[in-house]
Amino acid sequence: MAVNVEGLVKKFPRSGENSPLTVFNSIDLSVPRGEFVCIVGPSGCGKSTLLNIINGIEPPTEAEKLLVLGEDVKNNPVIARKKMSFVFQKPQLLEWRTLRENILFALKGLNIQPPEKWESLTEKYLREVGLEDYMDYYPNQTSGGMQQRASIARAWANEPDVFLMDEPFSHLDEITARNMRKSLIDLWTKEKERKTIIFVTHDMNEAVRLADRVLMMSPTPSEIIDEKEVNIDRPRKPEEEDVYKITRELTSLFYKQAI
């Protein structure tokens, strides 16, 4: 397993309240290597919190098991984090550095790849996301979609085994988001050994277009209440009957458990 979570509990203290807010009572999650998993669920159910805990940014309240590629995230969060990359909802690029310099800065900061490879890795992954002509542009000279492509290139440049992606296309217009989804799938499928991706989204159709498997979370205190295998050849279009059918099933389930 790339990611193995068992008995995950997360509680946050509440100001002026005796009892904490329970986000998860007990979450179990197993993701094999090379799988693309999408997590969907209502706002506030803890989708982003789950990614933060897997990444070691946020500690669990309790966890029987919290492993990434066999590394114990609870005891060794820094070591575990070196095996992962995180793509956030917004690009979070340094405005005073070019796209090339942003990626070089990340490579230097993590210091996982040997320095002699930094330039070639930077150029390789900027080319992969179609930004070969914009490497030396500053973020404010590029569009939102281009900035998010740069953030994906930055994540890929360290060549980690696990990617955590938190609604990375939600702030983009649909045409740009559609192109970004294609770029992501193209990048993922080019690898001989595919990376493991855990992708959070509120968009059911996006989840079905991207994922091998879609997991549905309930409102808090959250649990994984259903999963759907998506055995549809890629590339997938939103208007395809099979895509629409699974999207409709997920949407129906979502509304039933949200009421």
C-alpha positions as CSV (number, residue, x, y, z in Angstrom):
1,M,0.0,0.0,0.0
2,A,1.1,3.5,-0.7
3,V,-1.2,4.9,2.0
4,N,-2.6,2.9,4.9
5,V,-4.8,4.6,7.5
6,E,-6.7,2.7,10.2
7,G,-8.7,4.0,13.2
8,L,-8.0,7.6,12.4
9,V,-9.7,10.0,14.9
10,K,-9.5,13.8,14.7
11,K,-11.0,16.2,17.2
12,F,-10.6,20.0,17.4
13,P,-11.1,22.0,20.6
14,R,-13.9,24.5,20.5
15,S,-13.8,27.9,22.2
16,G,-16.2,28.1,25.1
17,E,-17.3,24.4,24.7
18,N,-16.5,21.5,27.0
19,S,-16.7,19.0,24.2
20,P,-14.4,19.1,21.2
21,L,-15.5,19.1,17.6
22,T,-15.2,15.5,16.3
23,V,-14.2,15.5,12.6
24,F,-13.5,11.8,12.3
25,N,-14.6,9.0,14.7
26,S,-12.8,6.3,12.9
27,I,-11.5,6.6,9.3
28,D,-9.9,3.6,7.5
29,L,-8.3,4.3,4.1
30,S,-6.1,2.0,2.0
31,V,-4.6,3.2,-1.3
32,P,-2.5,0.9,-3.4
33,R,0.6,2.1,-5.2
34,G,-0.2,3.7,-8.6
35,E,-3.9,4.3,-7.9
36,F,-5.7,7.6,-8.6
37,V,-8.3,8.1,-5.8
38,C,-10.8,10.9,-5.6
39,I,-12.4,11.9,-2.3
40,V,-15.8,13.7,-2.4
41,G,-18.2,14.8,0.4
42,P,-20.0,17.8,1.8
43,S,-18.2,21.0,2.8
44,G,-16.7,20.7,6.3
45,C,-16.6,16.9,6.4
46,G,-12.8,16.9,6.7
47,K,-11.5,16.1,3.2
48,S,-8.7,18.7,3.5
49,T,-8.0,17.7,7.1
50,L,-7.5,14.1,6.0
51,L,-4.9,15.2,3.4
52,N,-3.2,17.4,6.0
53,I,-3.0,14.4,8.4
54,I,-1.6,12.1,5.8
55,N,1.0,14.7,4.9
56,G,2.0,15.2,8.5
57,I,1.0,18.9,8.6
58,E,-1.8,18.2,11.1
59,P,-1.4,15.6,13.8
60,P,-4.1,13.0,14.4
61,T,-5.9,12.8,17.7
62,E,-5.6,9.0,17.5
63,A,-4.5,6.6,14.8
64,E,-4.0,2.8,15.0
65,K,-2.0,3.1,11.7
66,L,-0.9,6.0,9.6
67,L,1.6,4.9,7.1
68,V,2.9,6.3,3.8
69,L,5.0,3.9,1.8
70,G,5.7,2.1,5.1
71,E,6.8,5.2,6.9
72,D,5.0,6.1,10.1
73,V,3.7,9.6,9.7
74,K,2.9,10.0,13.4
75,N,6.5,9.3,14.5
76,N,8.4,10.5,11.4
77,P,6.3,13.2,9.7
78,V,9.4,14.9,8.1
79,I,10.7,11.7,6.7
80,A,7.3,10.7,5.4
81,R,6.7,14.1,3.9
82,K,9.8,13.8,1.7
83,K,8.0,10.9,-0.1
84,M,5.0,13.1,-0.9
85,S,4.0,16.3,-2.8
86,F,1.1,18.5,-2.0
87,V,-0.8,20.6,-4.6
88,F,-3.1,23.2,-2.9
89,Q,-6.2,24.8,-4.1
90,K,-4.3,27.9,-5.1
91,P,-0.8,27.8,-6.7
92,Q,1.1,29.5,-3.8
93,L,3.9,30.6,-6.0
94,L,6.5,33.2,-4.9
95,E,5.6,36.3,-6.8
96,W,9.2,37.6,-6.9
97,R,10.5,34.5,-8.5
98,T,10.0,33.3,-12.1
99,L,8.2,30.0,-12.7
100,R,11.6,28.3,-13.2
101,E,13.0,29.9,-10.0
102,N,9.9,28.7,-8.0
103,I,10.6,25.1,-8.9
104,L,14.4,25.4,-8.3
105,F,13.6,27.0,-4.9
106,A,11.4,24.0,-4.0
107,L,14.0,21.5,-5.2
108,K,16.7,23.3,-3.1
109,G,14.5,23.5,-0.1
110,L,13.6,19.8,0.0
111,N,17.1,18.8,-1.1
112,I,15.9,15.3,-2.2
113,Q,17.2,15.4,-5.8
114,P,20.9,15.9,-6.4
115,P,21.7,19.5,-7.2
116,E,23.1,18.6,-10.7
117,K,19.6,17.4,-11.7
118,W,17.7,20.5,-10.5
119,E,17.9,22.4,-13.8
120,S,17.0,19.5,-16.0
121,L,14.1,18.4,-13.7
122,T,12.8,22.0,-13.7
123,E,12.8,22.2,-17.5
124,K,11.5,18.7,-18.0
125,Y,8.3,19.2,-15.9
126,L,7.6,22.7,-17.1
127,R,7.7,21.3,-20.6
128,E,5.4,18.4,-19.5
129,V,2.7,20.9,-18.5
130,G,3.2,23.1,-21.6
131,L,5.0,26.0,-20.0
132,E,8.3,25.7,-21.9
133,D,7.9,29.2,-23.4
134,Y,7.0,30.7,-20.0
135,M,9.8,29.4,-17.7
136,D,11.2,32.9,-17.1
137,Y,7.9,34.7,-16.6
138,Y,6.9,35.8,-13.2
139,P,3.6,34.5,-11.8
140,N,1.8,37.8,-12.3
141,Q,2.7,37.7,-16.0
142,T,0.8,34.4,-16.4
143,S,-2.9,33.3,-16.1
144,G,-4.3,31.4,-13.1
145,G,-4.3,28.2,-15.1
146,M,-0.7,28.6,-16.0
147,Q,0.2,29.3,-12.4
148,Q,-1.6,26.1,-11.3
149,R,0.3,24.1,-14.1
150,A,3.5,25.5,-12.6
151,S,2.5,24.3,-9.2
152,I,1.9,20.8,-10.6
153,A,5.3,20.9,-12.3
154,R,6.8,22.0,-9.0
155,A,5.2,19.1,-7.2
156,W,6.3,16.6,-9.9
157,A,9.9,17.9,-10.1
158,N,10.9,16.1,-6.8
159,E,9.5,12.9,-8.4
160,P,7.8,11.7,-5.2
161,D,5.7,8.6,-5.1
162,V,2.5,10.1,-3.6
163,F,0.6,13.2,-4.6
164,L,-2.0,14.9,-2.4
165,M,-4.1,17.3,-4.3
166,D,-6.7,19.6,-2.5
167,E,-9.3,20.9,-5.0
168,P,-6.5,22.2,-7.3
169,F,-8.9,23.2,-10.1
170,S,-11.9,24.5,-8.2
171,H,-11.0,28.2,-8.7
172,L,-10.5,27.9,-12.4
173,D,-13.1,28.4,-15.2
174,E,-14.5,25.2,-16.7
175,I,-12.5,25.4,-19.9
176,T,-9.2,25.9,-18.1
177,A,-10.1,23.3,-15.5
178,R,-10.9,20.8,-18.3
179,N,-7.5,21.4,-19.9
180,M,-5.8,21.1,-16.5
181,R,-7.5,17.7,-15.9
182,K,-6.2,16.5,-19.3
183,S,-2.7,17.8,-18.5
184,L,-2.7,16.0,-15.1
185,I,-3.9,12.7,-16.6
186,D,-1.4,12.9,-19.5
187,L,1.4,13.5,-17.0
188,W,0.3,10.7,-14.7
189,T,-0.1,8.1,-17.5
190,K,3.3,8.9,-19.1
191,E,5.1,7.4,-16.1
192,K,6.1,3.8,-16.4
193,E,5.4,3.3,-12.7
194,R,2.4,5.6,-12.1
195,K,2.4,7.9,-9.0
196,T,-0.2,7.4,-6.3
197,I,-2.7,10.4,-6.3
198,I,-5.2,11.2,-3.6
199,F,-7.4,14.1,-5.0
200,V,-10.0,16.0,-3.1
201,T,-12.8,17.6,-5.0
202,H,-16.4,18.8,-4.5
203,D,-17.2,18.1,-8.2
204,M,-18.6,14.6,-8.7
205,N,-18.2,14.7,-12.5
206,E,-14.5,15.8,-12.1
207,A,-14.0,12.8,-9.7
208,V,-15.4,10.4,-12.2
209,R,-13.4,11.8,-15.1
210,L,-10.2,11.5,-13.2
211,A,-10.3,8.6,-10.7
212,D,-9.8,4.8,-10.6
213,R,-11.9,4.9,-7.5
214,V,-14.1,7.5,-5.9
215,L,-14.7,7.6,-2.1
216,M,-17.7,9.4,-0.5
217,M,-17.4,10.9,2.9
218,S,-20.3,11.6,5.2
219,P,-21.0,14.9,7.2
220,T,-19.1,15.2,10.5
221,P,-18.3,13.1,12.4
222,S,-17.2,11.7,9.1
223,E,-16.6,8.3,7.8
224,I,-16.2,6.8,4.3
225,I,-19.7,5.6,3.5
226,D,-19.3,4.4,-0.1
227,E,-16.9,3.8,-2.9
228,K,-17.2,3.5,-6.7
229,E,-14.8,1.8,-9.0
230,V,-14.5,3.7,-12.3
231,N,-13.7,1.2,-15.0
232,I,-13.9,3.5,-17.9
233,D,-11.1,3.9,-20.5
234,R,-9.3,7.2,-20.5
235,P,-9.6,9.9,-21.8
236,R,-13.1,10.4,-20.4
237,K,-15.5,13.1,-21.4
238,P,-18.1,14.5,-19.1
239,E,-20.9,13.9,-21.5
240,E,-20.1,10.1,-21.9
241,E,-23.0,7.9,-20.8
242,D,-20.9,5.8,-18.4
243,V,-19.3,8.9,-16.8
244,Y,-22.7,10.5,-16.4
245,K,-24.2,7.3,-14.9
246,I,-21.6,7.1,-12.1
247,T,-21.8,10.9,-11.5
248,R,-25.6,10.6,-11.1
249,E,-25.2,7.7,-8.7
250,L,-22.7,9.6,-6.6
251,T,-24.8,12.8,-6.7
252,S,-27.9,10.9,-5.5
253,L,-26.0,9.3,-2.6
254,F,-24.6,12.7,-1.7
255,Y,-28.0,14.3,-1.4
256,K,-29.4,11.4,0.5
257,Q,-26.8,11.5,3.2
258,A,-26.6,15.3,3.3
259,I,-30.2,15.7,4.2
